[in-house]
Amino acid sequence: MILQYDGGNINPDCLAFFYASWSSNCNLHLDALKKLENTYKDLLILKINVTKFYNLKTNYKINRIPTFIIFKNSEIKARLDGYINQYSLLEWVKKNRS
């Protein structure tokens, strides 16, 4: 399931997608997110706009967009900074989500 972050606590088990709406690299990942949603029905994907939620950008030291962070039990399990092709992103999630 893909949800747009609207404030509050980040779900303790999710894939957080930190993005900016003006970034073409971020927009290229939308198809990959849909594929992840269809492949992993139990995976919560949280889209976080760093322009709107600058405090999270600072807290998680987001220096490149997009940034992907897999949270497990509220801890950062894996992190990927910057653009990655769709196939590599899918493989990275597969490797790091369990």
N, C-alpha and C positions, 0 to 999 in steps of 0.2 A: 504494500500500500504506500502511495506517495502522498505526503501531507506537507502543506506549506506551514512553516513555523510562524507562530503568531505571538510569541512571548512565553514567558514562564520557563519551567524546567525542561531540559532536553530529556527525552525518553532514555531510560538506562540501557536499552538494547535497541540500537538502530544504526543505520548508515546515514550520517549527516553529510549533506551536500552543501558546502558553503559556496555561494555564487554571487554574481552581480548581474542584474538584468541587462546592463549595457555591454557585457562581455561576450564577444562572439564565441570564444572558446567554451564558455559556460553553456551557451545555447546549443552548441554541438553535442553536449552530453544528454540532452533531453530524450533522444531516442534510446540511448543506452540505459537511462533510468527506467524507461517503459519496459525495455527488455528484462531488466533486473526484476521489475515488479511482476512480470509474467512468469519468470523463471522461479523466483523465490517468493511464493505466496505469503510466507510468514515473515518476510523481511519488511520492516518499517523503514521507509526512506523519508528523511526529513530534509526539505529544501529550506535553507537559511540564507536570506538575503543580507549580505554583509554591509550593504549600504544602509539598510534600515536598522539592523542590529549590530551597530559598530562595537558595542560592548563585548559581544561574543567574538568578534573579529580580534579584538585585543586579548580577551581571556584565553583564547585558543591559539594565539600567535599565528593568525592567518595572514601570511605575507604574499601568497600567490593564490590566484583564483583560476579555476576552481580548486577547492581542497575537499577531499573526501576523508572522513574519519569514521571508523567503525567503533561504536561503543558497545561494551559488554559489561553488564553489571555496573554501569556508570563510569567505567574505566576506559581509557583509550586503548583499544586492542591493536589497531593498525591505522596508519595515516598515509595519505597520498597527496602530495602537493603539485598542482599544475596540471596541464592538459595531458591526457593519455588517450590513446585510441580506444574505440569501443570494445574490441576483442580483449585487449590488455586489461581494461577496467573490469570486464566480466570475470576474467581469470583471477584478478586480484581479489575481488569480492569472494569468489568461490574458495580461494585459498585461505582467506582471513576471517570468514564469518563463523566458522565452527569453533 
